Amino acid sequence: KSPLHSSDIIYVGTRDRGSPHESHRMVLKRHEPVEVFDSPETKQTEPAMQKPMVLSPPRRDYKTSQYDKEWLHRIKLEHSEGNRRLNQEIAATAKLQDECRHHDEEIDQEIEEKIRQLELKSEGMEEDSKSEGMEEDSFVSLTGEQMELVEHAFSNGREDEVLSEAFNISIKRRDVATLHGLEWLNDEIINFYFNLIADRSRKLPGLPKVHVMSSFFYPSLVQNGYTRVKRWTKKVNIFNLDLLLLPVHLGIHWCLAVIDFRSKCVRYYDSMKGVNEQCLQVLARYLPQESQDKLKVPYSMADWTCETVQDIPEQMNGSDCGVFACKYAEYVARDARIDFTQQNMPYFRKRMVYEIMVQELL
């Protein structure tokens, strides 16, 4: 046998891991028989394997390995690409923030300009009111004592407790509660307040002669006809009036109808800027029927007109239609310019509570 050199030797494990030679090693010399040493006592000669199986490659130095350099280079490229995408996202986010900030600034400027115009318009209206000699203060502040009465009405207590009673209407605590916050006004509050308007007209000289109808009048007239409502005016001759005010309830929305005998016009006020031709026509037909029944004479509507009033304050939520209808009526009943806005609704709600409690309009 020729001597073995270190360059001619490779070490491999046993192919059959389940064999008795599992823990032994085979020493292979190129093109030579292989001796398998089982133990110092036993030796066995086998033919050389045609294709020895190398289980692991020679160990490489990671600092000089071409494979590792390529891997590191690829990792660096991926890391650089990730940073590039991240920087692009950061830049895009910053640009979007700048655009949003610029948009917000434009909106703020528009709002400020609108407020400025409204202030100028309000100042002009105040000057016009002064020049016309209007003495009424539509926005008189409530005193401390008045606010205490309002808070008492809103305070906890029995819902059926009667807080005010007049015009054959009892206002209970649960009725007053409809004037709190953004609650919807009920029929009791509407009818009581309209009667306060008519009562003021009777007491104060110089105001138009006003009569008001119940909130149940219009639905009954529409659904059942004139015969069901003709007795509602047995104690009043509406043709001697200046104004007839009618609250109009459309299920979930309050409006106001006005029959103006001075200008011969039937007007409709809707805080949502709606149009209700049916209401105008029904009321226009009502007048000849009322004249024929009460006065026994025909009544001509040839000179009358119907109008849906558009130049009025507009409701900006879904809760204040009842307050708008009440305030339309209150302004119309004293021939005042309707100059309030949505922003006045919280004040009007408190003021209406006080006026209902003391049974008199301020």
Phi and psi in degrees as a GROMACS rama.xvg file:
@    title "Ramachandran Plot"
@    xaxis  label "Phi"
@    yaxis  label "Psi"
@TYPE xy
-79.2322  152.286  SER-2
-67.7015  150.896  PRO-3
-93.1891  138.008  LEU-4
-107.445  156.241  HIS-5
-62.0624  -28.4049  SER-6
-75.9459  -14.9386  SER-7
-97.922  3.41654  ASP-8
-115.394  135.388  ILE-9
-129.074  155.797  ILE-10
-115.019  131.489  TYR-11
-133.048  159.648  VAL-12
-86.2278  168.235  GLY-13
-67.8631  137.204  THR-14
-66.8004  -45.3687  ARG-15
-91.8068  101.841  ASP-16
-71.9806  -14.0044  ARG-17
-91.9912  -0.00206681  GLY-18
-80.684  167.455  SER-19
-66.0753  -14.1981  PRO-20
-94.6099  22.9545  HIS-21
-58.8207  -39.1724  GLU-22
-92.4193  2.91793  SER-23
-93.0241  163.276  HIS-24
-114.374  152.384  ARG-25
-113.245  133.248  MET-26
-105.277  118.276  VAL-27
-109.052  132.467  LEU-28
-114.794  135.83  LYS-29
-53.6171  130.783  ARG-30
58.9694  27.8918  HIS-31
-126.864  155.075  GLU-32
-60.6403  157.594  PRO-33
-111.224  132.838  VAL-34
-105.019  130.61  GLU-35
-106.367  120.118  VAL-36
-96.7416  105.842  PHE-37
-78.6561  -41.7063  ASP-38
-164.112  167.449  SER-39
-59.8476  -21.771  PRO-40
-92.7442  -27.6686  GLU-41
-121.511  135.567  THR-42
-131.937  150.728  LYS-43
-146.87  135.293  GLN-44
-103.741  133.173  THR-45
-129.58  153.987  GLU-46
-68.7072  153.908  PRO-47
-66.0961  142.364  ALA-48
-73.4532  140.341  MET-49
-69.6117  -42.4831  GLN-50
-131.668  88.9421  LYS-51
-60.8106  143.035  PRO-52
-96.012  118.013  MET-53
-94.1462  117.306  VAL-54
-82.8927  -27.4054  LEU-55
-143.043  138.86  SER-56
-72.2954  161.451  PRO-57
-58.7939  142.425  PRO-58
-67.2016  135.033  ARG-59
-109.915  154.649  ARG-60
-81.0711  119.616  ASP-61
-63.9208  -21.5266  TYR-62
-75.6567  -28.7601  LYS-63
-112.921  -4.96727  THR-64
-68.0517  130.313  SER-65
-65.1159  -35.7997  GLN-66
-61.6724  -46.4745  TYR-67
-68.4479  -35.1455  ASP-68
-63.9537  -43.6539  LYS-69
-63.0558  -41.8661  GLU-70
-62.3874  -44.5021  TRP-71
-63.5135  -40.1355  LEU-72
-63.3083  -41.4165  HIS-73
-65.0665  -40.9869  ARG-74
-61.7515  -42.0815  ILE-75
-62.4341  -42.2462  LYS-76
-63.1561  -43.985  LEU-77
-62.9143  -40.6673  GLU-78
-64.0482  -41.8122  HIS-79
-64.8639  -41.0992  SER-80
-64.7434  -39.6952  GLU-81
-62.2969  -42.4675  GLY-82
-63.3785  -39.4714  ASN-83
-63.0197  -45.0382  ARG-84
-64.1691  -39.9248  ARG-85
-63.066  -42.0067  LEU-86
-64.3562  -38.0523  ASN-87
-63.8004  -41.8067  GLN-88
-64.4147  -41.0206  GLU-89
-62.7022  -43.3566  ILE-90
-64.1842  -41.2723  ALA-91
-64.4967  -40.8003  ALA-92
-64.0675  -42.1321  THR-93
-63.3075  -39.0022  ALA-94
-65.121  -42.4278  LYS-95
-63.0093  -40.205  LEU-96
-62.523  -40.4702  GLN-97
-63.635  -41.7065  ASP-98
-64.1008  -43.3365  GLU-99
-62.3973  -42.5993  CYS-100
-63.2229  -41.2401  ARG-101
-65.3845  -40.5492  HIS-102
-63.8515  -42.9191  HIS-103
-61.7106  -39.209  ASP-104
-64.4666  -38.5827  GLU-105
-64.8342  -42.0991  GLU-106
-63.7511  -42.7393  ILE-107
-60.0814  -40.7621  ASP-108
-65.4169  -40.1457  GLN-109
-64.0793  -42.5892  GLU-110
-64.0095  -44.4029  ILE-111
-61.2095  -38.8651  GLU-112
-66.6905  -41.1426  GLU-113
-64.2448  -41.6233  LYS-114
-62.1096  -41.2993  ILE-115
-62.4641  -42.642  ARG-116
-65.2168  -39.6443  GLN-117
-64.4459  -38.6677  LEU-118
-64.0238  -42.2751  GLU-119
-63.6328  -41.7236  LEU-120
-63.7806  -40.9904  LYS-121
-63.7181  -41.2164  SER-122
-63.1911  -39.4673  GLU-123
-64.6653  -38.287  GLY-124
-66.3407  -37.7192  MET-125
-63.9411  -40.7441  GLU-126
-65.359  -41.2064  GLU-127
-62.9965  -39.4988  ASP-128
-63.6114  -40.4485  SER-129
-65.9543  -40.2448  LYS-130
-67.5801  -27.9522  SER-131
-85.6246  -4.28138  GLU-132
74.7858  27.7179  GLY-133
-73.9268  125.62  MET-134
-100.766  -16.3951  GLU-135
-70.6962  140.03  GLU-136
-107.352  106.115  ASP-137
-74.0278  -16.5121  SER-138
-128.029  46.1694  PHE-139
-63.3477  134.534  VAL-140
-72.7646  143.865  SER-141
-81.368  136.828  LEU-142
-77.3414  172.797  THR-143
-60.1818  -43.4163  GLY-144
-64.3877  -39.0576  GLU-145
-65.2295  -40.1861  GLN-146
-67.3032  -32.5233  MET-147
-62.5258  -39.7702  GLU-148
-66.3499  -38.3943  LEU-149
-63.8894  -45.6482  VAL-150
-64.1896  -35.5874  GLU-151
-63.1032  -41.1771  HIS-152
-66.0517  -32.8021  ALA-153
-84.4863  -11.8307  PHE-154
-70.9895  167.044  SER-155
-67.8847  141.975  ASN-156
178.642  -174.916  GLY-157
-66.2303  130.564  ARG-158
-63.8399  -30.1308  GLU-159
-91.8858  8.77203  ASP-160
-69.2042  128.29  GLU-161
-80.7127  121.627  VAL-162
-101.06  -24.617  LEU-163
-156.635  144.614  SER-164
-146.38  121.379  GLU-165
-168.685  163.675  ALA-166
57.7969  28.8899  PHE-167
62.3598  28.3514  ASN-168
-127.783  130.231  ILE-169
-104.232  124.066  SER-170
-99.464  116.212  ILE-171
-99.3334  170.296  LYS-172
-60.2244  -37.1558  ARG-173
-67.6295  -25.9228  ARG-174
-72.4096  -44.2703  ASP-175
-61.73  -32.0785  VAL-176
-60.9425  -21.8006  ALA-177
-71.8079  -12.7287  THR-178
-90.6706  -0.104047  LEU-179
-90.5943  137.926  HIS-180
60.4683  -124.036  GLY-181
-116.044  30.2899  LEU-182
-72.0137  154.706  GLU-183
-84.6451  133.792  TRP-184
-69.972  142.173  LEU-185
-98.9555  178.003  ASN-186
-62.4471  -37.6932  ASP-187
-61.3549  -45.0261  GLU-188
-65.6437  -45.704  ILE-189
-59.0186  -49.7542  ILE-190
-67.3976  -39.2419  ASN-191
-63.2901  -44.3895  PHE-192
-67.3145  -40.2526  TYR-193
-62.4811  -36.5319  PHE-194
-68.1505  -31.1811  ASN-195
-63.4384  -37.9851  LEU-196
-63.315  -47.0492  ILE-197
-64.785  -36.5953  ALA-198
-64.7942  -40.3465  ASP-199
-62.5842  -39.7268  ARG-200
-62.639  -35.6807  SER-201
-73.1204  -30.6571  ARG-202
-88.422  -35.4605  LYS-203
-98.4228  128.203  LEU-204
-72.3406  153.513  PRO-205
90.0808  -11.2682  GLY-206
-91.1585  154.723  LEU-207
-59.4492  150.616  PRO-208
-77.6319  119.288  LYS-209
-123.786  138.971  VAL-210
-129.223  145.433  HIS-211
-120.307  149.78  VAL-212
-103.997  155.809  MET-213
-68.7676  156.552  SER-214
-65.4622  -14.4533  SER-215
-90.3259  -5.85399  PHE-216
-67.7461  -52.7217  PHE-217
-63.134  -46.433  TYR-218
-59.8702  -37.9947  PRO-219
-67.7462  -39.0374  SER-220
-64.2844  -41.6573  LEU-221
-70.5238  -42.8027  VAL-222
-82.7735  -34.5181  GLN-223
-118.14  -9.28751  ASN-224
88.9394  178.629  GLY-225
-64.4479  -35.7701  TYR-226
-59.0733  -26.4254  THR-227
-82.7247  -12.9815  ARG-228
-121.194  0.266501  VAL-229
-65.3355  -24.2739  LYS-230
-82.3844  -6.73388  ARG-231
-69.1574  -18.0471  TRP-232
-119.677  29.3715  THR-233
-68.5866  -19.0374  LYS-234
-105.266  5.45601  LYS-235
-143.306  140.603  VAL-236
-99.1311  103.093  ASN-237
-65.5701  -20.1902  ILE-238
-77.8682  -6.76551  PHE-239
-94.9429  3.19101  ASN-240
-90.3931  166.163  LEU-241
-92.6803  -42.9955  ASP-242
-137.549  138.693  LEU-243
-118.088  117.818  LEU-244
-103.401  132.754  LEU-245
-132.352  115.988  LEU-246
-70.1736  135.687  PRO-247
-118.09  116.934  VAL-248
-105.474  121.782  HIS-249
-105.579  38.5951  LEU-250
91.4288  -62.9995  GLY-251
-127.743  15.7836  ILE-252
-146.081  133.363  HIS-253
-100.263  136.782  TRP-254
-135.707  178.544  CYS-255
-130.364  135.517  LEU-256
-117.087  139.413  ALA-257
-130.111  127.187  VAL-258
-103.307  110.057  ILE-259
-100.811  106.709  ASP-260
-76.9612  -17.2341  PHE-261
-74.6264  -45.8563  ARG-262
-99.8077  1.74023  SER-263
51.5872  62.3398  LYS-264
-144.544  136.772  CYS-265
-102.353  120.496  VAL-266
-117.648  149.031  ARG-267
-126.46  126.596  TYR-268
-115.59  118.959  TYR-269
-129.722  119.105  ASP-270
-69.2882  -11.8731  SER-271
-99.9108  10.2315  MET-272
59.5882  33.7641  LYS-273
-81.8421  164.599  GLY-274
-118.391  132.175  VAL-275
-135.231  79.6903  ASN-276
-64.2819  -31.4245  GLU-277
-60.2188  -44.7  GLN-278
-60.815  -45.4175  CYS-279
-62.333  -42.2543  LEU-280
-70.9863  -38.6825  GLN-281
-62.5782  -43.0149  VAL-282
-71.0416  -33.3338  LEU-283
-65.7997  -36.4777  ALA-284
-74.1073  -25.6223  ARG-285
-65.4373  -37.8138  TYR-286
-62.3906  -49.4387  LEU-287
-61.7733  -35.5573  PRO-288
-65.6603  -41.6143  GLN-289
-65.9708  -40.3935  GLU-290
-64.6551  -43.2001  SER-291
-65.442  -36.1678  GLN-292
-78.118  -43.2156  ASP-293
-90.4464  -41.6827  LYS-294
-101.255  -12.1265  LEU-295
62.1402  29.6912  LYS-296
-134.1  150.171  VAL-297
-70.7368  155.975  PRO-298
-130.365  121.142  TYR-299
-86.3392  134.773  SER-300
-105.549  15.3728  MET-301
-61.8382  -34.5167  ALA-302
-93.006  1.83683  ASP-303
-89.29  152.944  TRP-304
-129.289  161.156  THR-305
-121.467  140.972  CYS-306
-144.38  134.554  GLU-307
-98.0478  109.375  THR-308
-71.5012  127.924  VAL-309
-108.434  -30.9577  GLN-310
-83.5091  65.3144  ASP-311
-136.304  160.458  ILE-312
-59.0898  142.912  PRO-313
-107.536  138.588  GLU-314
-71.9599  135.091  GLN-315
-113.077  9.51517  MET-316
-142.08  -173.862  ASN-317
-105.089  20.8427  GLY-318
-126.18  -22.7978  SER-319
-99.96  14.9944  ASP-320
-60.2219  -37.5091  CYS-321
-64.9585  -40.0293  GLY-322
-67.0955  -41.1442  VAL-323
-59.949  -45.5055  PHE-324
-61.4614  -42.2967  ALA-325
-63.6068  -43.43  CYS-326
-74.1757  -33.4505  LYS-327
-55.4665  -49.0602  TYR-328
-62.5905  -41.8041  ALA-329
-64.6508  -39.7994  GLU-330
-70.6903  -45.8153  TYR-331
-61.1091  -36.0767  VAL-332
-68.4293  -14.5  ALA-333
-121.343  18.5346  ARG-334
54.3151  37.4067  ASP-335
-94.9074  152.562  ALA-336
-70.3863  132.643  ARG-337
-81.583  99.4562  ILE-338
-118.923  9.10863  ASP-339
-82.4061  171.741  PHE-340
-136.277  178.494  THR-341
-57.6173  -33.6913  GLN-342
-66.0024  -18.3606  GLN-343
-85.794  -5.00728  ASN-344
-62.7463  -44.3446  MET-345
-58.6286  -39.166  PRO-346
-65.3485  -45.2431  TYR-347
-63.4643  -35.6668  PHE-348
-61.6158  -46.9679  ARG-349
-65.229  -42.3619  LYS-350
-62.8946  -40.5105  ARG-351
-63.5765  -37.0485  MET-352
-59.901  -47.7081  VAL-353
-62.6179  -43.8624  TYR-354
-65.062  -35.7815  GLU-355
-70.3381  -38.0138  ILE-356
-64.7976  -41.5029  MET-357
-94.4705  -3.12086  VAL-358
61.3537  40.2804  GLN-359
-160.28  137.853  GLU-360
-77.6785  142.373  LEU-361
